Amino acid sequence: MSKKALRRSQLEVLRGISALEYEQKCFQIEQRLYQTDEWKNSEVIAVTVSKHPEINTWNLIKRAWEEGKKICVPKCTPSTRALDFRELNSFTSLEKVYYDLYEPIPSSTSSVHIEQIHTVIVPGLAYTRNGYRLGFGGGYYDRFLTGYSGWTLSLAFNEQLVEELPVESFDIPVARIITESDSIQCG
C-alpha cells in the first residue's frame, strides 16, 4: 500500500473513534505522558497544535503552562519544508493557515533554537513499535530531527500502532510512543 493510501486509511480509522472514546483515550494518554521523565525533566517542549482527529494537544499546552514549562509550536515554511519552533505564551498568538492548521504568528512569538528544546512530541498517523512513523507528508519532522539530539516521543491511540510501514533511509524513529494503554520504549 502506498503512503498516500496508508494515510487515507489511517485517517478513516481515527475518524471512526467515537467522541466519548476519543476524550477518554486522550485523557489516558495525557496522564501517562505526565509520568514520563521526558515530561518531568523538560523545561522546553515542542509540540504541534492538534487538529481533530489527532490526539488533543491543547490540554498538554495548558498543563505545560501551569507547570511553568516553555512550549514551542512549529511554523512551517513550505518552500523549504522547514520547521521554525516558536514560543507560545497565548492561544491568541496562533493563526489558522493552510489545511486549517494553527501556527504561531511570527510577529507575536519568538523563535526557539533547536538546542534549547528538551523534548519534541512528534506527530504522525501510524507507528511501528520500533518508533518509525507515517507522518502527514512533506518530511518536515524528519528534516528537523536530523539536527536534533534531545528526547523524542509520539502520542498515539492503540489504533495507530501497525506491524510495519514503508521506511526510507531518511526516516528518523522516535524514542518512545505513548498510547492509552502503554508506554513503548522504541529501538
C-alpha positions in Angstrom: 0.0 0.0 0.0 1.3 3.5 -0.9 2.0 6.1 1.8 -0.9 8.1 0.4 -3.3 5.2 0.7 -2.0 4.4 4.2 -2.6 8.0 5.3 -6.2 7.9 3.9 -6.8 4.6 5.6 -5.4 5.7 8.9 -7.4 8.9 8.9 -10.6 6.8 8.4 -9.6 4.7 11.4 -9.2 7.8 13.6 -12.5 9.3 12.4 -14.2 6.1 13.5 -13.3 6.7 17.2 -16.5 7.9 18.9 -16.4 11.3 20.7 -16.6 9.9 24.2 -13.9 7.2 23.5 -11.7 9.9 21.9 -11.9 12.1 25.1 -11.2 9.1 27.3 -8.2 7.9 25.3 -6.8 11.5 25.1 -7.1 11.8 28.9 -5.4 8.4 29.5 -2.5 9.3 27.1 -2.0 12.7 28.8 -1.9 11.1 32.2 0.7 8.6 31.0 2.8 11.4 29.4 2.9 13.4 32.6 4.6 10.4 34.4 7.5 10.2 31.9 11.0 11.5 32.5 10.7 13.3 29.2 7.8 15.4 30.6 9.0 15.8 34.1 12.6 16.8 33.2 11.9 19.1 30.3 11.7 22.8 30.6 11.1 23.4 26.9 8.7 21.1 25.0 8.0 21.3 21.2 4.5 20.1 20.1 2.1 20.8 17.2 -1.3 22.3 17.8 -3.6 19.4 17.1 -6.5 19.2 14.8 -9.2 16.6 15.2 -8.9 13.5 14.8 -5.3 13.8 16.1 -4.7 13.4 19.8 -5.6 16.6 21.5 -2.5 18.7 22.4 -4.4 21.8 23.6 -4.6 20.3 27.1 -0.9 19.4 27.1 -0.1 23.0 26.2 -2.2 24.3 29.1 -0.7 21.8 31.5 2.8 22.8 30.5 2.0 26.5 31.1 0.5 25.6 34.5 3.8 23.8 35.4 5.9 26.8 34.2 7.3 25.0 31.1 8.1 26.7 27.9 6.0 25.4 25.0 7.1 26.0 21.4 5.0 25.2 18.3 6.1 24.9 14.7 5.8 27.5 12.0 6.1 25.7 8.7 8.0 27.0 5.7 6.5 25.1 2.7 9.2 26.3 0.2 12.0 24.6 2.2 9.8 22.2 4.2 11.5 23.5 7.4 10.1 24.0 10.9 10.7 27.1 13.0 9.6 26.3 16.5 8.3 29.5 18.2 7.5 30.1 21.9 3.7 30.1 22.5 2.5 32.1 25.6 -1.1 32.5 24.5 -3.6 30.8 22.2 -4.3 34.3 20.7 -0.8 34.2 19.2 -1.9 31.5 16.8 -3.4 31.9 13.3 -5.1 29.5 11.0 -3.1 28.7 8.0 -3.3 26.1 5.2 -5.3 22.9 5.8 -6.9 24.7 8.8 -3.8 24.2 10.9 -3.0 26.6 13.7 0.6 28.0 13.7 2.3 30.7 15.7 2.0 34.3 14.4 5.7 35.3 13.8 5.2 38.9 14.9 3.9 37.9 18.3 6.1 34.9 19.0 9.9 34.4 19.2 11.9 31.6 17.7 13.4 28.9 19.9 16.7 27.4 18.9 16.8 23.7 18.4 19.4 23.2 21.1 17.0 24.8 23.7 14.3 22.2 23.1 14.4 19.3 25.6 11.6 17.2 24.2 9.9 17.1 20.8 6.4 15.4 20.6 6.4 14.2 17.0 3.0 13.9 15.3 2.0 11.1 13.0 -0.8 8.9 11.7 0.7 5.4 12.3 3.6 4.0 14.2 5.6 0.8 14.5 6.7 -0.4 17.9 10.3 0.3 16.9 9.5 4.0 16.5 9.0 4.5 12.8 6.0 6.6 11.9 3.9 7.6 9.0 3.7 11.4 9.1 1.3 13.7 7.3 3.6 14.1 4.3 6.2 16.6 3.5 9.1 15.3 5.6 9.1 18.4 7.8 9.9 16.5 11.1 12.5 14.1 9.5 14.4 17.2 8.3 14.1 18.9 11.7 15.1 15.7 13.7 18.3 15.2 11.7 19.8 18.1 13.7 18.1 17.4 17.0 19.7 15.5 19.9 17.1 15.7 22.7 14.2 13.4 23.6 11.6 12.4 21.0 8.3 10.8 21.6 4.9 10.4 19.9 1.4 10.2 21.3 -0.8 7.6 19.6 -4.1 5.8 20.0 -3.7 2.0 20.1 -5.4 2.0 16.7 -2.4 3.8 15.3 0.1 1.0 16.1 0.8 -1.1 13.0 3.0 -4.1 12.3 5.0 -2.4 9.5 5.4 0.8 7.5 7.4 1.7 4.4 10.6 3.0 5.9 13.0 5.2 3.8 16.7 6.0 4.5 15.9 9.5 5.8 13.2 8.4 8.2 14.1 9.0 11.9 12.3 6.9 14.5 11.1 8.3 17.8 12.5 7.0 21.1 9.1 6.4 22.8 5.4 6.0 21.9 2.8 6.7 24.5 -0.7 5.2 23.9 -3.7 5.0 26.2 -2.6 1.6 27.5 1.2 1.5 27.1 4.5 3.5 27.1 6.7 1.8 24.5 10.4 2.3 24.6 11.5 2.1 20.9 14.7 0.9 19.3 
